Amino acid sequence: MTESQFWSMIRSALRQRSRWWRPVHICEQKARRKYKGPNKKQKYEYKCESCKKWFPKKDISIDHIVPVGSLSSYEDLPGFVERLFVEQEGLQVLCNQCHTKKTKSEKLTKNDRRKKHKPK
């Protein structure tokens, strides 16, 4: 296993466990309301913090307001864990489309910072 594969495995395991973090469930509950539409199997719908529209659970993501960042070495571990396991105020519900846009924007911003700080 390469070092990159190792840190990818650790990152994945931590992210999986963070789904059970209580503030994630509180954030989700605060953004939901009873569903009154025609689909009898759907109990709740959730409001996207960005576009303000309502979505079924399968179409939302719990997003970290401050990006969790990368985990590629032991030195990254404390900060990664601190940003991953935040309280409810550090989380928001986004629809999958808004979440994808935000993630792409954060990656572009990160790449722009790298280019500016790259030695010539």
C-alpha positions in Angstrom: 0.0 0.0 0.0 1.3 3.4 -1.0 1.4 6.3 1.4 -1.4 8.0 -0.6 -3.5 4.9 -0.5 -3.0 4.7 3.3 -4.1 8.2 3.9 -7.1 7.8 1.5 -8.2 4.8 3.6 -7.9 6.7 6.9 -9.7 9.7 5.4 -12.5 7.5 4.1 -12.9 5.7 7.5 -13.0 9.0 9.4 -15.6 10.4 7.0 -17.8 7.2 7.4 -17.7 7.5 11.2 -18.5 11.2 11.1 -21.9 10.4 9.6 -22.9 9.1 13.0 -21.7 12.3 14.8 -24.8 13.7 16.7 -24.5 17.3 15.3 -25.0 15.9 11.8 -28.3 14.5 12.8 -29.3 17.7 14.6 -28.5 19.7 11.5 -30.6 17.4 9.4 -33.6 17.5 11.8 -33.5 21.3 12.0 -33.8 21.6 8.2 -36.8 19.2 7.8 -40.5 19.4 7.6 -43.3 16.9 7.1 -43.8 16.1 3.4 -47.4 16.7 2.2 -47.0 15.7 -1.5 -48.3 12.7 -3.4 -45.5 10.3 -2.6 -46.8 8.3 0.4 -43.4 6.7 1.1 -41.7 10.1 1.7 -42.1 11.3 5.3 -40.0 14.4 5.3 -38.4 17.0 3.0 -35.3 19.1 3.7 -34.6 22.8 2.9 -31.4 23.6 1.1 -29.5 26.4 2.9 -28.3 27.8 -0.5 -31.2 27.7 -2.9 -33.9 27.5 -0.2 -35.8 24.8 -2.1 -37.2 21.6 -0.5 -35.8 18.1 -1.4 -36.2 14.5 -0.3 -33.5 13.0 1.9 -31.8 11.2 -1.0 -31.2 14.6 -2.7 -29.4 16.4 0.1 -26.0 16.4 1.7 -24.8 17.6 5.1 -22.0 20.1 4.2 -19.2 21.5 6.3 -19.4 25.2 6.1 -15.6 25.4 6.6 -14.1 22.8 4.2 -12.6 19.8 6.0 -9.6 19.9 3.7 -7.1 17.2 2.8 -5.5 14.4 4.7 -2.2 13.3 3.2 0.1 13.1 6.2 0.3 12.7 9.9 0.7 16.4 10.3 -2.7 17.0 8.6 -4.6 14.6 11.0 -5.3 16.9 14.0 -6.7 19.7 11.9 -8.7 17.3 9.6 -10.4 15.6 12.6 -11.1 19.0 14.3 -12.8 20.3 11.1 -14.6 17.1 10.4 -16.2 16.7 13.8 -17.7 20.2 14.2 -20.7 21.2 16.1 -24.1 21.8 14.5 -23.3 25.4 13.8 -20.5 24.4 11.4 -22.8 22.2 9.3 -25.5 23.0 6.8 -28.0 21.1 4.6 -27.4 21.6 0.9 -29.2 19.9 -2.1 -26.8 17.7 -4.1 -26.7 20.3 -6.9 -25.7 23.2 -4.6 -23.2 20.9 -2.7 -21.5 20.0 -6.0 -21.3 23.7 -7.0 -19.8 24.6 -3.6 -17.3 21.8 -3.7 -16.1 22.7 -7.3 -15.8 26.4 -6.2 -13.7 25.4 -3.2 -11.4 23.3 -5.3 -11.0 26.1 -7.9 -10.1 28.5 -5.1 -7.7 26.0 -3.6 -6.0 25.5 -7.0 -5.8 29.3 -7.6 -4.0 29.7 -4.2 -1.6 27.0 -5.1 -0.7 28.7 -8.4 -0.2 32.1 -6.7 2.2 30.6 -4.1 4.1 28.4 -6.5 7.7 29.5 -6.8 8.7 30.8 -10.2 
